[in-house]
């Protein structure tokens, strides 16, 4: 009877040992899964941040290009106005000179 009890106790201890090893393995597997999930979340956050930075850079580049285009258009407009004013002044001066040459007296 004592031998049977010792055998049962040894078997129970072996089963408990196997169960303990399985529990440790399960805990390690859960920790591994958690680490993988955290790494995936970190990768997703980094990718999102990179995409946001690229979008911000693109928006800044587009805004700079728009400002440069507006400045070039304003410069062209100013040059056109200056050319038109110079042409008008030249036409007026030529018209006065012709009128003086015809009449022979100084006009206005």
Secondary structure, DSSP 8 states (H G I E B T S, - for coil): -HHHHHHHHHHHHHHHHHHHHHHHHHHHHHHHHHHHHHHHHHHHHHHHHHHHHHHHHHHHHHHHHHHHHHHHHHHHHHHHHHHHHHHHHHHHHHHHHHHHHHHSS---
